[in-house]
Amino acid sequence: MKTTVEIDDDLLRQAKLRAAERGESLRSLLERGLQRELEATDTRPTRYEFRDASVAGGWVKPEFLPWHWDKVREVAYEDPDS
């Protein structure tokens, strides 16, 4: 199928040079590059992986352990200038 695409002049020159160095057509170089990009995109995880932020994961400061909401609330409402 034929299509028209605008490509940066410098990028096109580099692509033509690379194709010539490899003894292939610009078309085959572009098709191969596009195919690789599409295949790489398909291998990305489809869901976000959350890091372990549990208490056992070590993110809680020791002064909050054992977990007490009163202490958390106290620190959250402290006057930072005092």
mmCIF file of the N, C-alpha and C atoms, coordinates in Angstrom:
data_MODEL
# 
_entry.id   MODEL 
# 
loop_
_atom_site.group_PDB 
_atom_site.id 
_atom_site.type_symbol 
_atom_site.label_atom_id 
_atom_site.label_alt_id 
_atom_site.label_comp_id 
_atom_site.label_asym_id 
_atom_site.label_entity_id 
_atom_site.label_seq_id 
_atom_site.pdbx_PDB_ins_code 
_atom_site.Cartn_x 
_atom_site.Cartn_y 
_atom_site.Cartn_z 
_atom_site.occupancy 
_atom_site.B_iso_or_equiv 
_atom_site.pdbx_formal_charge 
_atom_site.auth_seq_id 
_atom_site.auth_comp_id 
_atom_site.auth_asym_id 
_atom_site.auth_atom_id 
_atom_site.pdbx_PDB_model_num 
ATOM 1   N N  . MET A 1 1  ? 0.850  -1.163 0.000  1.00 0.00 ? 1  MET A N  1 
ATOM 2   C CA . MET A 1 1  ? 0.000  0.000  0.000  1.00 0.00 ? 1  MET A CA 1 
ATOM 3   C C  . MET A 1 1  ? 0.898  1.230  0.000  1.00 0.00 ? 1  MET A C  1 
ATOM 4   N N  . LYS A 1 2  ? 0.534  2.213  -0.766 1.00 0.00 ? 2  LYS A N  1 
ATOM 5   C CA . LYS A 1 2  ? 1.289  3.460  -0.796 1.00 0.00 ? 2  LYS A CA 1 
ATOM 6   C C  . LYS A 1 2  ? 0.697  4.445  0.193  1.00 0.00 ? 2  LYS A C  1 
ATOM 7   N N  . THR A 1 3  ? 1.595  5.229  0.811  1.00 0.00 ? 3  THR A N  1 
ATOM 8   C CA . THR A 1 3  ? 1.165  6.272  1.730  1.00 0.00 ? 3  THR A CA 1 
ATOM 9   C C  . THR A 1 3  ? 2.195  7.388  1.714  1.00 0.00 ? 3  THR A C  1 
ATOM 10  N N  . THR A 1 4  ? 1.820  8.522  2.207  1.00 0.00 ? 4  THR A N  1 
ATOM 11  C CA . THR A 1 4  ? 2.742  9.653  2.295  1.00 0.00 ? 4  THR A CA 1 
ATOM 12  C C  . THR A 1 4  ? 2.953  9.986  3.762  1.00 0.00 ? 4  THR A C  1 
ATOM 13  N N  . VAL A 1 5  ? 4.223  10.110 4.137  1.00 0.00 ? 5  VAL A N  1 
ATOM 14  C CA . VAL A 1 5  ? 4.574  10.412 5.519  1.00 0.00 ? 5  VAL A CA 1 
ATOM 15  C C  . VAL A 1 5  ? 5.639  11.495 5.504  1.00 0.00 ? 5  VAL A C  1 
ATOM 16  N N  . GLU A 1 6  ? 5.493  12.483 6.376  1.00 0.00 ? 6  GLU A N  1 
ATOM 17  C CA . GLU A 1 6  ? 6.525  13.506 6.503  1.00 0.00 ? 6  GLU A CA 1 
ATOM 18  C C  . GLU A 1 6  ? 7.550  13.040 7.517  1.00 0.00 ? 6  GLU A C  1 
ATOM 19  N N  . ILE A 1 7  ? 8.822  13.049 7.105  1.00 0.00 ? 7  ILE A N  1 
ATOM 20  C CA . ILE A 1 7  ? 9.926  12.616 7.955  1.00 0.00 ? 7  ILE A CA 1 
ATOM 21  C C  . ILE A 1 7  ? 10.959 13.732 7.985  1.00 0.00 ? 7  ILE A C  1 
ATOM 22  N N  . ASP A 1 8  ? 11.538 13.957 9.145  1.00 0.00 ? 8  ASP A N  1 
ATOM 23  C CA . ASP A 1 8  ? 12.598 14.943 9.287  1.00 0.00 ? 8  ASP A CA 1 
ATOM 24  C C  . ASP A 1 8  ? 13.683 14.705 8.236  1.00 0.00 ? 8  ASP A C  1 
ATOM 25  N N  . ASP A 1 9  ? 14.154 15.778 7.592  1.00 0.00 ? 9  ASP A N  1 
ATOM 26  C CA . ASP A 1 9  ? 15.137 15.655 6.504  1.00 0.00 ? 9  ASP A CA 1 
ATOM 27  C C  . ASP A 1 9  ? 16.391 14.916 6.942  1.00 0.00 ? 9  ASP A C  1 
ATOM 28  N N  . ASP A 1 10 ? 16.933 15.275 8.112  1.00 0.00 ? 10 ASP A N  1 
ATOM 29  C CA . ASP A 1 10 ? 18.153 14.632 8.588  1.00 0.00 ? 10 ASP A CA 1 
ATOM 30  C C  . ASP A 1 10 ? 17.919 13.151 8.875  1.00 0.00 ? 10 ASP A C  1 
ATOM 31  N N  . LEU A 1 11 ? 16.777 12.829 9.452  1.00 0.00 ? 11 LEU A N  1 
ATOM 32  C CA . LEU A 1 11 ? 16.445 11.432 9.748  1.00 0.00 ? 11 LEU A CA 1 
ATOM 33  C C  . LEU A 1 11 ? 16.314 10.632 8.447  1.00 0.00 ? 11 LEU A C  1 
ATOM 34  N N  . LEU A 1 12 ? 15.691 11.220 7.447  1.00 0.00 ? 12 LEU A N  1 
ATOM 35  C CA . LEU A 1 12 ? 15.539 10.534 6.159  1.00 0.00 ? 12 LEU A CA 1 
ATOM 36  C C  . LEU A 1 12 ? 16.900 10.303 5.510  1.00 0.00 ? 12 LEU A C  1 
ATOM 37  N N  . ARG A 1 13 ? 17.789 11.296 5.578  1.00 0.00 ? 13 ARG A N  1 
ATOM 38  C CA . ARG A 1 13 ? 19.137 11.114 5.021  1.00 0.00 ? 13 ARG A CA 1 
ATOM 39  C C  . ARG A 1 13 ? 19.854 9.971  5.723  1.00 0.00 ? 13 ARG A C  1 
ATOM 40  N N  . GLN A 1 14 ? 19.751 9.928  7.045  1.00 0.00 ? 14 GLN A N  1 
ATOM 41  C CA . GLN A 1 14 ? 20.389 8.851  7.795  1.00 0.00 ? 14 GLN A CA 1 
ATOM 42  C C  . GLN A 1 14 ? 19.809 7.484  7.424  1.00 0.00 ? 14 GLN A C  1 
ATOM 43  N N  . ALA A 1 15 ? 18.509 7.438  7.252  1.00 0.00 ? 15 ALA A N  1 
ATOM 44  C CA . ALA A 1 15 ? 17.847 6.176  6.896  1.00 0.00 ? 15 ALA A CA 1 
ATOM 45  C C  . ALA A 1 15 ? 18.278 5.710  5.511  1.00 0.00 ? 15 ALA A C  1 
ATOM 46  N N  . LYS A 1 16 ? 18.360 6.634  4.568  1.00 0.00 ? 16 LYS A N  1 
ATOM 47  C CA . LYS A 1 16 ? 18.798 6.281  3.210  1.00 0.00 ? 16 LYS A CA 1 
ATOM 48  C C  . LYS A 1 16 ? 20.235 5.775  3.227  1.00 0.00 ? 16 LYS A C  1 
ATOM 49  N N  . LEU A 1 17 ? 21.089 6.445  4.008  1.00 0.00 ? 17 LEU A N  1 
ATOM 50  C CA . LEU A 1 17 ? 22.480 6.020  4.116  1.00 0.00 ? 17 LEU A CA 1 
ATOM 51  C C  . LEU A 1 17 ? 22.583 4.632  4.734  1.00 0.00 ? 17 LEU A C  1 
ATOM 52  N N  . ARG A 1 18 ? 21.830 4.388  5.818  1.00 0.00 ? 18 ARG A N  1 
ATOM 53  C CA . ARG A 1 18 ? 21.855 3.070  6.468  1.00 0.00 ? 18 ARG A CA 1 
ATOM 54  C C  . ARG A 1 18 ? 21.368 1.984  5.510  1.00 0.00 ? 18 ARG A C  1 
ATOM 55  N N  . ALA A 1 19 ? 20.313 2.261  4.771  1.00 0.00 ? 19 ALA A N  1 
ATOM 56  C CA . ALA A 1 19 ? 19.794 1.281  3.809  1.00 0.00 ? 19 ALA A CA 1 
ATOM 57  C C  . ALA A 1 19 ? 20.835 0.976  2.741  1.00 0.00 ? 19 ALA A C  1 
ATOM 58  N N  . ALA A 1 20 ? 21.500 2.016  2.242  1.00 0.00 ? 20 ALA A N  1 
ATOM 59  C CA . ALA A 1 20 ? 22.530 1.820  1.217  1.00 0.00 ? 20 ALA A CA 1 
ATOM 60  C C  . ALA A 1 20 ? 23.702 1.009  1.771  1.00 0.00 ? 20 ALA A C  1 
ATOM 61  N N  . GLU A 1 21 ? 24.108 1.297  3.006  1.00 0.00 ? 21 GLU A N  1 
ATOM 62  C CA . GLU A 1 21 ? 25.195 0.542  3.632  1.00 0.00 ? 21 GLU A CA 1 
ATOM 63  C C  . GLU A 1 21 ? 24.860 -0.932 3.745  1.00 0.00 ? 21 GLU A C  1 
ATOM 64  N N  . ARG A 1 22 ? 23.597 -1.218 3.971  1.00 0.00 ? 22 ARG A N  1 
ATOM 65  C CA . ARG A 1 22 ? 23.166 -2.613 4.127  1.00 0.00 ? 22 ARG A CA 1 
ATOM 66  C C  . ARG A 1 22 ? 22.756 -3.253 2.806  1.00 0.00 ? 22 ARG A C  1 
ATOM 67  N N  . GLY A 1 23 ? 22.759 -2.463 1.752  1.00 0.00 ? 23 GLY A N  1 
ATOM 68  C CA . GLY A 1 23 ? 22.374 -2.990 0.449  1.00 0.00 ? 23 GLY A CA 1 
ATOM 69  C C  . GLY A 1 23 ? 20.898 -3.330 0.357  1.00 0.00 ? 23 GLY A C  1 
ATOM 70  N N  . GLU A 1 24 ? 20.086 -2.569 1.035  1.00 0.00 ? 24 GLU A N  1 
ATOM 71  C CA . GLU A 1 24 ? 18.646 -2.806 1.001  1.00 0.00 ? 24 GLU A CA 1 
ATOM 72  C C  . GLU A 1 24 ? 17.914 -1.527 0.629  1.00 0.00 ? 24 GLU A C  1 
ATOM 73  N N  . SER A 1 25 ? 16.658 -1.669 0.337  1.00 0.00 ? 25 SER A N  1 
ATOM 74  C CA . SER A 1 25 ? 15.856 -0.505 -0.033 1.00 0.00 ? 25 SER A CA 1 
ATOM 75  C C  . SER A 1 25 ? 15.437 0.266  1.214  1.00 0.00 ? 25 SER A C  1 
ATOM 76  N N  . LEU A 1 26 ? 15.152 1.536  1.014  1.00 0.00 ? 26 LEU A N  1 
ATOM 77  C CA . LEU A 1 26 ? 14.632 2.359  2.103  1.00 0.00 ? 26 LEU A CA 1 
ATOM 78  C C  . LEU A 1 26 ? 13.323 1.761  2.615  1.00 0.00 ? 26 LEU A C  1 
ATOM 79  N N  . ARG A 1 27 ? 12.512 1.271  1.689  1.00 0.00 ? 27 ARG A N  1 
ATOM 80  C CA . ARG A 1 27 ? 11.234 0.671  2.068  1.00 0.00 ? 27 ARG A CA 1 
ATOM 81  C C  . ARG A 1 27 ? 11.427 -0.493 3.042  1.00 0.00 ? 27 ARG A C  1 
ATOM 82  N N  . SER A 1 28 ? 12.363 -1.397 2.731  1.00 0.00 ? 28 SER A N  1 
ATOM 83  C CA . SER A 1 28 ? 12.553 -2.558 3.609  1.00 0.00 ? 28 SER A CA 1 
ATOM 84  C C  . SER A 1 28 ? 13.099 -2.136 4.968  1.00 0.00 ? 28 SER A C  1 
ATOM 85  N N  . LEU A 1 29 ? 13.987 -1.127 4.997  1.00 0.00 ? 29 LEU A N  1 
ATOM 86  C CA . LEU A 1 29 ? 14.497 -0.625 6.263  1.00 0.00 ? 29 LEU A CA 1 
ATOM 87  C C  . LEU A 1 29 ? 13.367 -0.050 7.109  1.00 0.00 ? 29 LEU A C  1 
ATOM 88  N N  . LEU A 1 30 ? 12.520 0.763  6.511  1.00 0.00 ? 30 LEU A N  1 
ATOM 89  C CA . LEU A 1 30 ? 11.407 1.365  7.228  1.00 0.00 ? 30 LEU A CA 1 
ATOM 90  C C  . LEU A 1 30 ? 10.398 0.317  7.695  1.00 0.00 ? 30 LEU A C  1 
ATOM 91  N N  . GLU A 1 31 ? 10.093 -0.650 6.842  1.00 0.00 ? 31 GLU A N  1 
ATOM 92  C CA . GLU A 1 31 ? 9.143  -1.698 7.228  1.00 0.00 ? 31 GLU A CA 1 
ATOM 93  C C  . GLU A 1 31 ? 9.672  -2.517 8.403  1.00 0.00 ? 31 GLU A C  1 
ATOM 94  N N  . ARG A 1 32 ? 10.971 -2.859 8.351  1.00 0.00 ? 32 ARG A N  1 
ATOM 95  C CA . ARG A 1 32 ? 11.567 -3.641 9.427  1.00 0.00 ? 32 ARG A CA 1 
ATOM 96  C C  . ARG A 1 32 ? 11.563 -2.846 10.734 1.00 0.00 ? 32 ARG A C  1 
ATOM 97  N N  . GLY A 1 33 ? 11.921 -1.565 10.660 1.00 0.00 ? 33 GLY A N  1 
ATOM 98  C CA . GLY A 1 33 ? 11.915 -0.733 11.856 1.00 0.00 ? 33 GLY A CA 1 
ATOM 99  C C  . GLY A 1 33 ? 10.525 -0.580 12.445 1.00 0.00 ? 33 GLY A C  1 
ATOM 100 N N  . LEU A 1 34 ? 9.539  -0.381 11.598 1.00 0.00 ? 34 LEU A N  1 
ATOM 101 C CA . LEU A 1 34 ? 8.162  -0.251 12.063 1.00 0.00 ? 34 LEU A CA 1 
ATOM 102 C C  . LEU A 1 34 ? 7.672  -1.563 12.678 1.00 0.00 ? 34 LEU A C  1 
ATOM 103 N N  . GLN A 1 35 ? 8.034  -2.678 12.054 1.00 0.00 ? 35 GLN A N  1 
ATOM 104 C CA . GLN A 1 35 ? 7.640  -3.983 12.591 1.00 0.00 ? 35 GLN A CA 1 
ATOM 105 C C  . GLN A 1 35 ? 8.240  -4.216 13.974 1.00 0.00 ? 35 GLN A C  1 
ATOM 106 N N  . ARG A 1 36 ? 9.513  -3.851 14.138 1.00 0.00 ? 36 ARG A N  1 
ATOM 107 C CA . ARG A 1 36 ? 10.162 -4.014 15.446 1.00 0.00 ? 36 ARG A CA 1 
ATOM 108 C C  . ARG A 1 36 ? 9.467  -3.166 16.503 1.00 0.00 ? 36 ARG A C  1 
ATOM 109 N N  . GLU A 1 37 ? 9.127  -1.950 16.156 1.00 0.00 ? 37 GLU A N  1 
ATOM 110 C CA . GLU A 1 37 ? 8.452  -1.068 17.109 1.00 0.00 ? 37 GLU A CA 1 
ATOM 111 C C  . GLU A 1 37 ? 7.100  -1.645 17.516 1.00 0.00 ? 37 GLU A C  1 
ATOM 112 N N  . LEU A 1 38 ? 6.362  -2.155 16.568 1.00 0.00 ? 38 LEU A N  1 
ATOM 113 C CA . LEU A 1 38 ? 5.046  -2.727 16.871 1.00 0.00 ? 38 LEU A CA 1 
ATOM 114 C C  . LEU A 1 38 ? 5.166  -3.983 17.729 1.00 0.00 ? 38 LEU A C  1 
ATOM 115 N N  . GLU A 1 39 ? 6.160  -4.801 17.457 1.00 0.00 ? 39 GLU A N  1 
ATOM 116 C CA . GLU A 1 39 ? 6.365  -6.007 18.261 1.00 0.00 ? 39 GLU A CA 1 
ATOM 117 C C  . GLU A 1 39 ? 6.802  -5.646 19.673 1.00 0.00 ? 39 GLU A C  1 
ATOM 118 N N  . ALA A 1 40 ? 7.658  -4.636 19.821 1.00 0.00 ? 40 ALA A N  1 
ATOM 119 C CA . ALA A 1 40 ? 8.117  -4.215 21.143 1.00 0.00 ? 40 ALA A CA 1 
ATOM 120 C C  . ALA A 1 40 ? 6.959  -3.666 21.957 1.00 0.00 ? 40 ALA A C  1 
ATOM 121 N N  . THR A 1 41 ? 6.066  -2.954 21.332 1.00 0.00 ? 41 THR A N  1 
ATOM 122 C CA . THR A 1 41 ? 4.918  -2.389 22.018 1.00 0.00 ? 41 THR A CA 1 
ATOM 123 C C  . THR A 1 41 ? 4.013  -3.487 22.547 1.00 0.00 ? 41 THR A C  1 
ATOM 124 N N  . ASP A 1 42 ? 3.883  -4.577 21.810 1.00 0.00 ? 42 ASP A N  1 
ATOM 125 C CA . ASP A 1 42 ? 3.014  -5.670 22.223 1.00 0.00 ? 42 ASP A CA 1 
ATOM 126 C C  . ASP A 1 42 ? 3.540  -6.405 23.451 1.00 0.00 ? 42 ASP A C  1 
ATOM 127 N N  . THR A 1 43 ? 4.829  -6.297 23.745 1.00 0.00 ? 43 THR A N  1 
ATOM 128 C CA . THR A 1 43 ? 5.399  -7.048 24.857 1.00 0.00 ? 43 THR A CA 1 
ATOM 129 C C  . THR A 1 43 ? 5.364  -6.271 26.167 1.00 0.00 ? 43 THR A C  1 
ATOM 130 N N  . ARG A 1 44 ? 4.932  -5.032 26.144 1.00 0.00 ? 44 ARG A N  1 
ATOM 131 C CA . ARG A 1 44 ? 4.864  -4.245 27.378 1.00 0.00 ? 44 ARG A CA 1 
ATOM 132 C C  . ARG A 1 44 ? 3.754  -4.784 28.281 1.00 0.00 ? 44 ARG A C  1 
ATOM 133 N N  . PRO A 1 45 ? 3.981  -4.707 29.590 1.00 0.00 ? 45 PRO A N  1 
ATOM 134 C CA . PRO A 1 45 ? 2.920  -5.153 30.498 1.00 0.00 ? 45 PRO A CA 1 
ATOM 135 C C  . PRO A 1 45 ? 1.674  -4.289 30.337 1.00 0.00 ? 45 PRO A C  1 
ATOM 136 N N  . THR A 1 46 ? 0.523  -4.915 30.415 1.00 0.00 ? 46 THR A N  1 
ATOM 137 C CA . THR A 1 46 ? -0.718 -4.173 30.232 1.00 0.00 ? 46 THR A CA 1 
ATOM 138 C C  . THR A 1 46 ? -1.256 -3.630 31.545 1.00 0.00 ? 46 THR A C  1 
ATOM 139 N N  . ARG A 1 47 ? -0.694 -4.061 32.659 1.00 0.00 ? 47 ARG A N  1 
ATOM 140 C CA . ARG A 1 47 ? -1.160 -3.534 33.930 1.00 0.00 ? 47 ARG A CA 1 
ATOM 141 C C  . ARG A 1 47 ? 0.011  -2.967 34.714 1.00 0.00 ? 47 ARG A C  1 
ATOM 142 N N  . TYR A 1 48 ? -0.291 -2.012 35.530 1.00 0.00 ? 48 TYR A N  1 
ATOM 143 C CA . TYR A 1 48 ? 0.724  -1.343 36.330 1.00 0.00 ? 48 TYR A CA 1 
ATOM 144 C C  . TYR A 1 48 ? 1.095  -2.222 37.516 1.00 0.00 ? 48 TYR A C  1 
ATOM 145 N N  . GLU A 1 49 ? 2.379  -2.318 37.781 1.00 0.00 ? 49 GLU A N  1 
ATOM 146 C CA . GLU A 1 49 ? 2.859  -3.093 38.915 1.00 0.00 ? 49 GLU A CA 1 
ATOM 147 C C  . GLU A 1 49 ? 3.196  -2.130 40.055 1.00 0.00 ? 49 GLU A C  1 
ATOM 148 N N  . PHE A 1 50 ? 2.531  -2.275 41.180 1.00 0.00 ? 50 PHE A N  1 
ATOM 149 C CA . PHE A 1 50 ? 2.807  -1.445 42.343 1.00 0.00 ? 50 PHE A CA 1 
ATOM 150 C C  . PHE A 1 50 ? 3.974  -2.024 43.129 1.00 0.00 ? 50 PHE A C  1 
ATOM 151 N N  . ARG A 1 51 ? 4.818  -1.143 43.661 1.00 0.00 ? 51 ARG A N  1 
ATOM 152 C CA . ARG A 1 51 ? 5.904  -1.619 44.513 1.00 0.00 ? 51 ARG A CA 1 
ATOM 153 C C  . ARG A 1 51 ? 5.320  -2.032 45.860 1.00 0.00 ? 51 ARG A C  1 
ATOM 154 N N  . ASP A 1 52 ? 6.084  -2.805 46.601 1.00 0.00 ? 52 ASP A N  1 
ATOM 155 C CA . ASP A 1 52 ? 5.631  -3.252 47.918 1.00 0.00 ? 52 ASP A CA 1 
ATOM 156 C C  . ASP A 1 52 ? 5.721  -2.077 48.879 1.00 0.00 ? 52 ASP A C  1 
ATOM 157 N N  . ALA A 1 53 ? 4.585  -1.534 49.263 1.00 0.00 ? 53 ALA A N  1 
ATOM 158 C CA . ALA A 1 53 ? 4.551  -0.414 50.209 1.00 0.00 ? 53 ALA A CA 1 
ATOM 159 C C  . ALA A 1 53 ? 3.896  -0.844 51.514 1.00 0.00 ? 53 ALA A C  1 
ATOM 160 N N  . SER A 1 54 ? 3.899  -2.119 51.754 1.00 0.00 ? 54 SER A N  1 
ATOM 161 C CA . SER A 1 54 ? 3.302  -2.622 52.990 1.00 0.00 ? 54 SER A CA 1 
ATOM 162 C C  . SER A 1 54 ? 4.217  -2.307 54.170 1.00 0.00 ? 54 SER A C  1 
ATOM 163 N N  . VAL A 1 55 ? 3.710  -2.477 55.358 1.00 0.00 ? 55 VAL A N  1 
ATOM 164 C CA . VAL A 1 55 ? 4.518  -2.250 56.546 1.00 0.00 ? 55 VAL A CA 1 
ATOM 165 C C  . VAL A 1 55 ? 5.750  -3.147 56.496 1.00 0.00 ? 55 VAL A C  1 
ATOM 166 N N  . ALA A 1 56 ? 5.583  -4.359 56.054 1.00 0.00 ? 56 ALA A N  1 
ATOM 167 C CA . ALA A 1 56 ? 6.717  -5.275 55.951 1.00 0.00 ? 56 ALA A CA 1 
ATOM 168 C C  . ALA A 1 56 ? 7.709  -4.805 54.887 1.00 0.00 ? 56 ALA A C  1 
ATOM 169 N N  . GLY A 1 57 ? 7.237  -3.941 53.964 1.00 0.00 ? 57 GLY A N  1 
ATOM 170 C CA . GLY A 1 57 ? 8.108  -3.414 52.921 1.00 0.00 ? 57 GLY A CA 1 
ATOM 171 C C  . GLY A 1 57 ? 9.078  -2.367 53.429 1.00 0.00 ? 57 GLY A C  1 
ATOM 172 N N  . GLY A 1 58 ? 8.916  -1.921 54.665 1.00 0.00 ? 58 GLY A N  1 
ATOM 173 C CA . GLY A 1 58 ? 9.874  -1.037 55.286 1.00 0.00 ? 58 GLY A CA 1 
ATOM 174 C C  . GLY A 1 58 ? 9.679  0.445  55.048 1.00 0.00 ? 58 GLY A C  1 
ATOM 175 N N  . TRP A 1 59 ? 8.549  0.865  54.525 1.00 0.00 ? 59 TRP A N  1 
ATOM 176 C CA . TRP A 1 59 ? 8.367  2.294  54.248 1.00 0.00 ? 59 TRP A CA 1 
ATOM 177 C C  . TRP A 1 59 ? 7.869  3.080  55.446 1.00 0.00 ? 59 TRP A C  1 
ATOM 178 N N  . VAL A 1 60 ? 7.368  2.402  56.468 1.00 0.00 ? 60 VAL A N  1 
ATOM 179 C CA . VAL A 1 60 ? 6.833  3.080  57.641 1.00 0.00 ? 60 VAL A CA 1 
ATOM 180 C C  . VAL A 1 60 ? 7.979  3.428  58.578 1.00 0.00 ? 60 VAL A C  1 
ATOM 181 N N  . LYS A 1 61 ? 8.000  4.685  59.048 1.00 0.00 ? 61 LYS A N  1 
ATOM 182 C CA . LYS A 1 61 ? 9.033  5.104  59.987 1.00 0.00 ? 61 LYS A CA 1 
ATOM 183 C C  . LYS A 1 61 ? 8.861  4.344  61.297 1.00 0.00 ? 61 LYS A C  1 
ATOM 184 N N  . PRO A 1 62 ? 9.969  4.021  61.945 1.00 0.00 ? 62 PRO A N  1 
ATOM 185 C CA . PRO A 1 62 ? 9.908  3.225  63.179 1.00 0.00 ? 62 PRO A CA 1 
ATOM 186 C C  . PRO A 1 62 ? 9.047  3.853  64.271 1.00 0.00 ? 62 PRO A C  1 
ATOM 187 N N  . GLU A 1 63 ? 8.991  5.200  64.330 1.00 0.00 ? 63 GLU A N  1 
ATOM 188 C CA . GLU A 1 63 ? 8.198  5.829  65.384 1.00 0.00 ? 63 GLU A CA 1 
ATOM 189 C C  . GLU A 1 63 ? 6.699  5.594  65.222 1.00 0.00 ? 63 GLU A C  1 
ATOM 190 N N  . PHE A 1 64 ? 6.265  5.107  64.062 1.00 0.00 ? 64 PHE A N  1 
ATOM 191 C CA . PHE A 1 64 ? 4.853  4.818  63.848 1.00 0.00 ? 64 PHE A CA 1 
ATOM 192 C C  . PHE A 1 64 ? 4.506  3.365  64.155 1.00 0.00 ? 64 PHE A C  1 
ATOM 193 N N  . LEU A 1 65 ? 5.497  2.581  64.493 1.00 0.00 ? 65 LEU A N  1 
ATOM 194 C CA . LEU A 1 65 ? 5.251  1.175  64.768 1.00 0.00 ? 65 LEU A CA 1 
ATOM 195 C C  . LEU A 1 65 ? 5.223  0.937  66.259 1.00 0.00 ? 65 LEU A C  1 
ATOM 196 N N  . PRO A 1 66 ? 4.387  0.130  66.824 1.00 0.00 ? 66 PRO A N  1 
ATOM 197 C CA . PRO A 1 66 ? 3.261  -0.448 66.084 1.00 0.00 ? 66 PRO A CA 1 
ATOM 198 C C  . PRO A 1 66 ? 2.334  0.648  65.576 1.00 0.00 ? 66 PRO A C  1 
ATOM 199 N N  . TRP A 1 67 ? 1.632  0.332  64.532 1.00 0.00 ? 67 TRP A N  1 
ATOM 200 C CA . TRP A 1 67 ? 0.794  1.279  63.801 1.00 0.00 ? 67 TRP A CA 1 
ATOM 201 C C  . TRP A 1 67 ? -0.281 1.884  64.695 1.00 0.00 ? 67 TRP A C  1 
ATOM 202 N N  . HIS A 1 68 ? -0.185 3.183  64.930 1.00 0.00 ? 68 HIS A N  1 
ATOM 203 C CA . HIS A 1 68 ? -1.175 3.890  65.732 1.00 0.00 ? 68 HIS A CA 1 
ATOM 204 C C  . HIS A 1 68 ? -1.624 5.127  64.977 1.00 0.00 ? 68 HIS A C  1 
ATOM 205 N N  . TRP A 1 69 ? -2.892 5.193  64.651 1.00 0.00 ? 69 TRP A N  1 
ATOM 206 C CA . TRP A 1 69 ? -3.420 6.345  63.912 1.00 0.00 ? 69 TRP A CA 1 
ATOM 207 C C  . TRP A 1 69 ? -3.295 7.636  64.713 1.00 0.00 ? 69 TRP A C  1 
ATOM 208 N N  . ASP A 1 70 ? -3.338 7.546  66.024 1.00 0.00 ? 70 ASP A N  1 
ATOM 209 C CA . ASP A 1 70 ? -3.189 8.753  66.836 1.00 0.00 ? 70 ASP A CA 1 
ATOM 210 C C  . ASP A 1 70 ? -1.827 9.399  66.601 1.00 0.00 ? 70 ASP A C  1 
ATOM 211 N N  . LYS A 1 71 ? -0.791 8.596  66.533 1.00 0.00 ? 71 LYS A N  1 
ATOM 212 C CA . LYS A 1 71 ? 0.559  9.111  66.292 1.00 0.00 ? 71 LYS A CA 1 
ATOM 213 C C  . LYS A 1 71 ? 0.660  9.690  64.883 1.00 0.00 ? 71 LYS A C  1 
ATOM 214 N N  . VAL A 1 72 ? 0.099  9.011  63.908 1.00 0.00 ? 72 VAL A N  1 
ATOM 215 C CA . VAL A 1 72 ? 0.115  9.498  62.522 1.00 0.00 ? 72 VAL A CA 1 
ATOM 216 C C  . VAL A 1 72 ? -0.600 10.847 62.453 1.00 0.00 ? 72 VAL A C  1 
ATOM 217 N N  . ARG A 1 73 ? -1.751 10.926 63.067 1.00 0.00 ? 73 ARG A N  1 
ATOM 218 C CA . ARG A 1 73 ? -2.534 12.162 63.062 1.00 0.00 ? 73 ARG A CA 1 
ATOM 219 C C  . ARG A 1 73 ? -1.762 13.293 63.735 1.00 0.00 ? 73 ARG A C  1 
ATOM 220 N N  . GLU A 1 74 ? -1.115 12.996 64.853 1.00 0.00 ? 74 GLU A N  1 
ATOM 221 C CA . GLU A 1 74 ? -0.343 13.995 65.595 1.00 0.00 ? 74 GLU A CA 1 
ATOM 222 C C  . GLU A 1 74 ? 0.778  14.586 64.726 1.00 0.00 ? 74 GLU A C  1 
ATOM 223 N N  . VAL A 1 75 ? 1.518  13.715 64.055 1.00 0.00 ? 75 VAL A N  1 
ATOM 224 C CA . VAL A 1 75 ? 2.604  14.163 63.193 1.00 0.00 ? 75 VAL A CA 1 
ATOM 225 C C  . VAL A 1 75 ? 2.081  14.916 61.981 1.00 0.00 ? 75 VAL A C  1 
ATOM 226 N N  . ALA A 1 76 ? 0.960  14.475 61.430 1.00 0.00 ? 76 ALA A N  1 
ATOM 227 C CA . ALA A 1 76 ? 0.400  15.118 60.241 1.00 0.00 ? 76 ALA A CA 1 
ATOM 228 C C  . ALA A 1 76 ? -0.037 16.540 60.528 1.00 0.00 ? 76 ALA A C  1 
ATOM 229 N N  . TYR A 1 77 ? -0.497 16.792 61.748 1.00 0.00 ? 77 TYR A N  1 
ATOM 230 C CA . TYR A 1 77 ? -1.000 18.123 62.094 1.00 0.00 ? 77 TYR A CA 1 
ATOM 231 C C  . TYR A 1 77 ? -0.006 18.957 62.890 1.00 0.00 ? 77 TYR A C  1 
ATOM 232 N N  . GLU A 1 78 ? 1.249  18.506 62.991 1.00 0.00 ? 78 GLU A N  1 
ATOM 233 C CA . GLU A 1 78 ? 2.257  19.280 63.694 1.00 0.00 ? 78 GLU A CA 1 
ATOM 234 C C  . GLU A 1 78 ? 2.512  20.597 62.973 1.00 0.00 ? 78 GLU A C  1 
ATOM 235 N N  . ASP A 1 79 ? 2.840  21.625 63.734 1.00 0.00 ? 79 ASP A N  1 
ATOM 236 C CA . ASP A 1 79 ? 3.204  22.906 63.158 1.00 0.00 ? 79 ASP A CA 1 
ATOM 237 C C  . ASP A 1 79 ? 4.648  22.793 62.674 1.00 0.00 ? 79 ASP A C  1 
ATOM 238 N N  . PRO A 1 80 ? 4.895  22.902 61.364 1.00 0.00 ? 80 PRO A N  1 
ATOM 239 C CA . PRO A 1 80 ? 6.259  22.697 60.854 1.00 0.00 ? 80 PRO A CA 1 
ATOM 240 C C  . PRO A 1 80 ? 7.227  23.769 61.330 1.00 0.00 ? 80 PRO A C  1 
ATOM 241 N N  . ASP A 1 81 ? 6.726  24.907 61.814 1.00 0.00 ? 81 ASP A N  1 
ATOM 242 C CA . ASP A 1 81 ? 7.595  25.987 62.276 1.00 0.00 ? 81 ASP A CA 1 
ATOM 243 C C  . ASP A 1 81 ? 7.986  25.852 63.730 1.00 0.00 ? 81 ASP A C  1 
ATOM 244 N N  . SER A 1 82 ? 7.416  24.871 64.425 1.00 0.00 ? 82 SER A N  1 
ATOM 245 C CA . SER A 1 82 ? 7.729  24.759 65.850 1.00 0.00 ? 82 SER A CA 1 
ATOM 246 C C  . SER A 1 82 ? 8.893  23.824 66.088 1.00 0.00 ? 82 SER A C  1 
# 
